[in-house]
Amino acid sequence: MPKIRVTKEFHFEMAHALWNYDGLCKNIHGHSYILFVTVIGEPITENNNPKIGMVIDFGDLKKIVNSTIVNKFDHCVVLSSKAPSKHLLTTEEMFERYEILNYQPTCENMVIDFAERIKSKLPDDVKLFSIKLHETANSFAEWFASDNE
């Protein structure tokens, strides 16, 4: 059976700041992220399976990505654990949703993190093929399984 790639697109808004960076992105700022998640597998062939002909139900992929990425990071402020942020985050009205990560929250590092989060939730017969994360309309980072084997 041929391998098929299936892609789903997601959108979320997120703010971040790059600790110790030498440019404007050291300041808290936001982006409208677009995330493309591509998985690969063989379409289901069992006649009695309600998902016959699918690699993965788009709804199932949506649940996985929403629960591990979008619901966690949408309208969230994301900072590195190296940044002194305790005082800043005490303003509850503005910082109810934040994530402190053990890495610099660059687009590149986020695709690495997102890949690990998604891979652990996929069915055994479906593999993560790639992730593409647009930080702006013309700037993005990509992760490919083939580059990371």
LOBA-631655 format. One record per residue (C-alpha): residue number from 1; residue in three letters; y, z, x. Coordinates in nm, 4 decimals, decimal comma, always signed. Last residue first. Layout:
N
i NUM&aa ALA&Y Y&Z Z&X X
...
This chain:
149
i 149&aa GLU&Y +1,0071&Z +1,2400&X +1,6474
i 148&aa ASN&Y +1,3847&Z +1,2662&X +1,6124
i 147&aa ASP&Y +1,5099&Z +0,9085&X +1,6428
i 146&aa SER&Y +1,2444&Z +0,7839&X +1,3982
i 145&aa ALA&Y +1,3499&Z +1,0519&X +1,1477
i 144&aa PHE&Y +1,6984&Z +0,9037&X +1,1347
i 143&aa TRP&Y +2,0198&Z +1,1083&X +1,1120
i 142&aa GLU&Y +2,3563&Z +0,9432&X +1,0489
i 141&aa ALA&Y +2,7163&Z +1,0556&X +1,0905
i 140&aa PHE&Y +3,0172&Z +0,9192&X +0,9035
i 139&aa SER&Y +3,3772&Z +0,8070&X +0,9333
i 138&aa ASN&Y +3,5310&Z +0,5220&X +0,7305
i 137&aa ALA&Y +3,5791&Z +0,6654&X +0,3819
i 136&aa THR&Y +3,5877&Z +1,0179&X +0,5189
i 135&aa GLU&Y +3,3187&Z +1,2738&X +0,5996
i 134&aa HIS&Y +3,0460&Z +1,0287&X +0,5075
i 133&aa LEU&Y +2,7006&Z +1,1771&X +0,5602
i 132&aa LYS&Y +2,4044&Z +0,9439&X +0,6118
i 131&aa ILE&Y +2,0563&Z +1,0903&X +0,6034
i 130&aa SER&Y +1,7391&Z +0,9110&X +0,7003
i 129&aa PHE&Y +1,3648&Z +0,8685&X +0,6481
i 128&aa LEU&Y +1,2642&Z +1,2042&X +0,5000
i 127&aa LYS&Y +0,8950&Z +1,1884&X +0,4245
i 126&aa VAL&Y +0,7085&Z +1,1766&X +0,0930
i 125&aa ASP&Y +0,3317&Z +1,2437&X +0,0810
i 124&aa ASP&Y +0,3686&Z +1,6175&X +0,1445
i 123&aa PRO&Y +0,6285&Z +1,6631&X -0,1332
i 122&aa LEU&Y +0,9802&Z +1,7257&X -0,0028
i 121&aa LYS&Y +1,1283&Z +2,0770&X +0,0230
i 120&aa SER&Y +1,1013&Z +2,1430&X +0,3990
i 119&aa LYS&Y +1,2391&Z +1,7998&X +0,4821
i 118&aa ILE&Y +1,5566&Z +1,8669&X +0,2792
i 117&aa ARG&Y +1,6696&Z +2,1788&X +0,4674
i 116&aa GLU&Y +1,5813&Z +2,0328&X +0,8064
i 115&aa ALA&Y +1,7696&Z +1,7103&X +0,7363
i 114&aa PHE&Y +2,0715&Z +1,9030&X +0,6051
i 113&aa ASP&Y +2,0985&Z +2,1004&X +0,9304
i 112&aa ILE&Y +2,0890&Z +1,7881&X +1,1490
i 111&aa VAL&Y +2,3291&Z +1,6111&X +0,9117
i 110&aa MET&Y +2,5636&Z +1,9122&X +0,9325
i 109&aa ASN&Y +2,5696&Z +1,9082&X +1,3105
i 108&aa GLU&Y +2,6952&Z +1,5497&X +1,3207
i 107&aa CYS&Y +2,9557&Z +1,5997&X +1,0461
i 106&aa THR&Y +3,0926&Z +1,8921&X +1,2410
i 105&aa PRO&Y +3,0454&Z +2,2479&X +1,1206
i 104&aa GLN&Y +3,0193&Z +2,4110&X +1,4676
i 103&aa TYR&Y +2,6892&Z +2,5964&X +1,4582
i 102&aa ASN&Y +2,5478&Z +2,9326&X +1,3485
i 101&aa LEU&Y +2,6978&Z +2,8788&X +1,0049
i 100&aa ILE&Y +2,9313&Z +3,0995&X +0,8019
i 99&aa GLU&Y +2,9349&Z +2,9696&X +0,4474
i 98&aa TYR&Y +3,2141&Z +3,0301&X +0,1988
i 97&aa ARG&Y +3,2625&Z +3,0441&X -0,1758
i 96&aa GLU&Y +3,4713&Z +3,3320&X -0,3082
i 95&aa PHE&Y +3,7386&Z +3,2533&X -0,0504
i 94&aa MET&Y +4,0603&Z +3,1921&X -0,2414
i 93&aa GLU&Y +4,0677&Z +3,4737&X -0,4951
i 92&aa GLU&Y +3,8570&Z +3,6885&X -0,2627
i 91&aa THR&Y +4,1115&Z +3,7121&X +0,0193
i 90&aa THR&Y +3,8747&Z +3,9049&X +0,2484
i 89&aa LEU&Y +3,7612&Z +3,5761&X +0,4029
i 88&aa LEU&Y +4,0582&Z +3,5523&X +0,6389
i 87&aa HIS&Y +4,0021&Z +3,8995&X +0,7847
i 86&aa LYS&Y +3,6328&Z +3,8338&X +0,8578
i 85&aa SER&Y +3,6966&Z +3,4880&X +1,0083
i 84&aa PRO&Y +3,6880&Z +3,5244&X +1,3865
i 83&aa ALA&Y +3,5258&Z +3,1857&X +1,4637
i 82&aa LYS&Y +3,1972&Z +3,1998&X +1,6543
i 81&aa SER&Y +2,9992&Z +3,2091&X +1,3275
i 80&aa SER&Y +3,1269&Z +2,8572&X +1,2680
i 79&aa LEU&Y +3,3110&Z +2,7959&X +0,9440
i 78&aa VAL&Y +3,2467&Z +2,6354&X +0,6060
i 77&aa VAL&Y +3,4796&Z +2,6796&X +0,3092
i 76&aa CYS&Y +3,2968&Z +2,5890&X -0,0122
i 75&aa HIS&Y +3,3888&Z +2,3666&X -0,3026
i 74&aa ASP&Y +3,0411&Z +2,2093&X -0,2894
i 73&aa PHE&Y +2,8361&Z +2,3543&X -0,0011
i 72&aa LYS&Y +2,5539&Z +2,5512&X -0,1673
i 71&aa ASN&Y +2,5188&Z +2,3517&X -0,4887
i 70&aa VAL&Y +2,5277&Z +2,0271&X -0,2894
i 69&aa ILE&Y +2,2861&Z +2,1148&X -0,0098
i 68&aa THR&Y +1,9546&Z +2,2887&X -0,0873
i 67&aa SER&Y +1,9576&Z +2,3018&X -0,4693
i 66&aa ASN&Y +2,1372&Z +1,9698&X -0,5179
i 65&aa VAL&Y +1,9224&Z +1,7924&X -0,2609
i 64&aa ILE&Y +1,5910&Z +1,9088&X -0,4065
i 63&aa LYS&Y +1,6923&Z +1,8660&X -0,7718
i 62&aa LYS&Y +1,8237&Z +1,5132&X -0,7039
i 61&aa LEU&Y +1,5002&Z +1,4176&X -0,5289
i 60&aa ASP&Y +1,3082&Z +1,5360&X -0,8355
i 59&aa GLY&Y +1,5373&Z +1,3399&X -1,0688
i 58&aa PHE&Y +1,4969&Z +1,0260&X -0,8567
i 57&aa ASP&Y +1,1203&Z +1,0608&X -0,9135
i 56&aa ILE&Y +0,9526&Z +1,0124&X -0,5799
i 55&aa VAL&Y +0,7665&Z +0,7113&X -0,4400
i 54&aa MET&Y +0,7425&Z +0,5825&X -0,7960
i 53&aa GLY&Y +0,5028&Z +0,3236&X -0,9439
i 52&aa ILE&Y +0,3088&Z +0,5797&X -1,1466
i 51&aa LYS&Y +0,5194&Z +0,8935&X -1,2082
i 50&aa PRO&Y +0,3404&Z +0,9813&X -1,5345
i 49&aa ASN&Y +0,0120&Z +0,9903&X -1,3365
i 48&aa ASN&Y -0,2839&Z +0,8654&X -1,5429
i 47&aa ASN&Y -0,2852&Z +0,5235&X -1,3765
i 46&aa GLU&Y -0,2919&Z +0,6668&X -1,0236
i 45&aa THR&Y -0,0909&Z +0,4293&X -0,8024
i 44&aa ILE&Y +0,2015&Z +0,6424&X -0,6823
i 43&aa PRO&Y +0,4434&Z +0,4346&X -0,4731
i 42&aa GLU&Y +0,3965&Z +0,4827&X -0,0988
i 41&aa GLY&Y +0,6474&Z +0,6829&X +0,1007
i 40&aa ILE&Y +0,9944&Z +0,6915&X +0,2450
i 39&aa VAL&Y +1,2986&Z +0,9089&X +0,1762
i 38&aa THR&Y +1,6657&Z +0,8195&X +0,2007
i 37&aa VAL&Y +1,9440&Z +1,0713&X +0,1370
i 36&aa PHE&Y +2,3002&Z +0,9389&X +0,1200
i 35&aa LEU&Y +2,5712&Z +1,2061&X +0,1255
i 34&aa ILE&Y +2,9333&Z +1,1387&X +0,0325
i 33&aa TYR&Y +3,1770&Z +1,4093&X +0,1327
i 32&aa SER&Y +3,5258&Z +1,4461&X -0,0154
i 31&aa HIS&Y +3,6862&Z +1,6301&X +0,2724
i 30&aa GLY&Y +3,8855&Z +1,9464&X +0,3236
i 29&aa HIS&Y +4,1035&Z +2,1159&X +0,5809
i 28&aa ILE&Y +4,1126&Z +2,4491&X +0,7608
i 27&aa ASN&Y +4,2893&Z +2,3966&X +1,0931
i 26&aa LYS&Y +4,0954&Z +2,3227&X +1,4135
i 25&aa CYS&Y +4,0670&Z +1,9702&X +1,2708
i 24&aa LEU&Y +4,4167&Z +1,8954&X +1,4043
i 23&aa GLY&Y +4,2927&Z +1,8609&X +1,7618
i 22&aa ASP&Y +4,1633&Z +2,0593&X +2,0591
i 21&aa TYR&Y +3,8748&Z +2,2367&X +1,8837
i 20&aa ASN&Y +3,8212&Z +2,6087&X +1,9489
i 19&aa TRP&Y +3,6643&Z +2,6584&X +1,6045
i 18&aa LEU&Y +3,6404&Z +2,3456&X +1,3903
i 17&aa ALA&Y +3,7636&Z +2,4145&X +1,0389
i 16&aa HIS&Y +3,5902&Z +2,3396&X +0,7115
i 15&aa ALA&Y +3,6556&Z +2,2512&X +0,3507
i 14&aa MET&Y +3,4017&Z +2,0930&X +0,1171
i 13&aa GLU&Y +3,3985&Z +1,8618&X -0,1814
i 12&aa PHE&Y +3,0679&Z +1,7116&X -0,2921
i 11&aa HIS&Y +2,9152&Z +1,3742&X -0,3724
i 10&aa PHE&Y +2,5499&Z +1,2654&X -0,3704
i 9&aa GLU&Y +2,3762&Z +0,9279&X -0,3293
i 8&aa LYS&Y +2,0020&Z +0,8708&X -0,3704
i 7&aa THR&Y +1,7872&Z +0,6429&X -0,1572
i 6&aa VAL&Y +1,4238&Z +0,5331&X -0,1874
i 5&aa ARG&Y +1,2380&Z +0,3643&X +0,0976
i 4&aa ILE&Y +0,9063&Z +0,1961&X +0,0225
i 3&aa LYS&Y +0,5901&Z +0,1858&X +0,2322
i 2&aa PRO&Y +0,3445&Z -0,0860&X +0,1367
i 1&aa MET&Y +0,0000&Z +0,0000&X +0,0000
